[in-house]
Amino acid sequence: MPKLKKEAPVSCSTSPLALLGGCKTVTSEMEDLFTWPIITNEDESAVLSVLRRCGMSSTDVSRKFEEKFALWQGSKYGLAHNNGTASLHAALFACKVGRYDEVIAPSITYWGALMGTFSLGATLIFADIDPISLCIDPKDIERRITPRTKAIIVVHYTGYPADMDAIMSIANKQGIKVIEDVSHAQGGLYKGKRLGTIGHVAGMSLMTGKSFAIGEGGMLTTDDLEIYERAIAWGHYERSNNLQTPYLRESAGLPLGGHKYRMHQLSSAVGLVQLKYYDQRCAEIRKSMNYFWDLLEGVPGIRAHRVDEASGSNMAGWYAARGHYVPEELKGLSVTAFCRAVEAEGCPIAPGCNRPLHTHALFSKTDIYNDGKPTRLANASRNLLEDDQTLPVSEGIARRVFSIPWFKHYRPDIIRQYADAIRKVSANYESLLSQDSGNSESMGSWNFTRHQ
Ligand SMILES: *Cc1c(COP(=O)(O)O)cnc(C)c1O
């Protein structure tokens, strides 16, 4: 256990805000509280053994990893990819998304799952998010479905499970495929079921910044043999020789997608070791993060972004976790000013979340393939830029959320200091009102950078 440098002086919670010259609430040394992933000798020897026999580009370790990962998650098939973006590109193809098809996805997410629609000639349709879960809103999905809709991409945003019952019922009624992007929520539960096993197929990142962190890597999982084999045919030429799906046999030996998507075996070697400890380590993260939010129950201006674990759901590994901000309870103090003051107390938090992708030129202007019009509109049946005007929650959410620290160990005395920092700023918010210069237009970012 790391030692506290010194006990937070009892008077600090009653001193002025650190930003205004008072004492700083968080006095602990960080040490390994935020270090991730946890790498031991076991990971190191697994990597060395692959290196020493020059097995980096084979598939034996990766196949073992796929098998164990699928078994652990509760899926029939796993297919290891070189990154999450590749696994999601493969998932789109595997769901038969092609030219003129429409794919519905949230605008508040990382671009990885969405961009694959461009090269498939499909049309990306943005749906709004739910302001509480921050995941795609089933009601908004429903009104955007057309006869062209082929798939829905669902992201369990920052670990919060999307409303899968509602989404699956809409999709199954209309014969639409559901692709779960589990990049933020590997191993998480929705009403007792593992995320990634509820939709027709899942793709996810296993890169170093995520909860399930193995290096560059991604995993596709499914229970559907044809989906699995289409994903093999798309990007795994070396494994396409003995496919059972008859129409895929003619492409044996060469990749349908022209992609080479297999996982590097230094990653799968790490993955096999990480898998052994993942549930246990995530359980400690959940205990720590829930403790943090328990300490902050009832604090004006903020709300937890979390599920009640008694429902059988959970927040997986709390990747890039957020809190809700309610400026109305703090006389309109901007989340930017709030975060700056909390940061000065020694607790690193930041306003916003992913920026709405529909506001980026790539999704409204850029002509990538020389179609003479923006790529996103190239195969569209209508002017999607008008549809993009109806995403109010996505456009306003940055002013109502902030990132929170990601505790990897249950150390209640230290976690309490971080919670106290937020509590203190909430209690003293009035001293910030006069110098609040508001939120900037471009809050949040196109991707999450790591604060370590
Ligand atoms: C990280 C991420 C991806 C992409 O995964 P990579 O391994 O970085 O290619 C896709 N979707 C979401 C939601 C992500 O956060």
Ligand as a Chemical Component Dictionary entry (heavy atoms), coordinates in Angstrom:
data_LIG
# 
_chem_comp.id                   LIG 
_chem_comp.type                 NON-POLYMER 
_chem_comp.pdbx_formal_charge   0 
_chem_comp.three_letter_code    LIG 
# 
loop_
_chem_comp_atom.comp_id 
_chem_comp_atom.atom_id 
_chem_comp_atom.alt_atom_id 
_chem_comp_atom.type_symbol 
_chem_comp_atom.charge 
_chem_comp_atom.model_Cartn_x 
_chem_comp_atom.model_Cartn_y 
_chem_comp_atom.model_Cartn_z 
_chem_comp_atom.pdbx_ordinal 
LIG C1 C1 C 0 -10.713 2.475  -29.304 1  
LIG C2 C2 C 0 -12.017 2.329  -29.982 2  
LIG C3 C3 C 0 -12.150 1.700  -31.232 3  
LIG C4 C4 C 0 -10.977 1.331  -32.104 4  
LIG O1 O1 O 0 -10.111 0.431  -31.622 5  
LIG P1 P1 P 0 -8.550  0.428  -32.037 6  
LIG O2 O2 O 0 -8.031  -0.787 -31.361 7  
LIG O3 O3 O 0 -7.963  1.684  -31.497 8  
LIG O4 O4 O 0 -8.470  0.343  -33.508 9  
LIG C5 C5 C 0 -13.409 1.525  -31.750 10 
LIG N1 N1 N 0 -14.495 1.942  -31.105 11 
LIG C6 C6 C 0 -14.417 2.567  -29.915 12 
LIG C7 C7 C 0 -15.674 3.015  -29.248 13 
LIG C8 C8 C 0 -13.178 2.812  -29.325 14 
LIG O5 O5 O 0 -13.107 3.467  -28.169 15 
# 
loop_
_chem_comp_bond.comp_id 
_chem_comp_bond.atom_id_1 
_chem_comp_bond.atom_id_2 
_chem_comp_bond.value_order 
_chem_comp_bond.pdbx_ordinal 
LIG C1 C2 SING 1  
LIG C2 C3 SING 2  
LIG C2 C8 DOUB 3  
LIG C3 C4 SING 4  
LIG C3 C5 DOUB 5  
LIG C4 O1 SING 6  
LIG O1 P1 SING 7  
LIG P1 O2 DOUB 8  
LIG P1 O3 SING 9  
LIG P1 O4 SING 10 
LIG C5 N1 SING 11 
LIG N1 C6 DOUB 12 
LIG C6 C7 SING 13 
LIG C6 C8 SING 14 
LIG C8 O5 SING 15 
# 
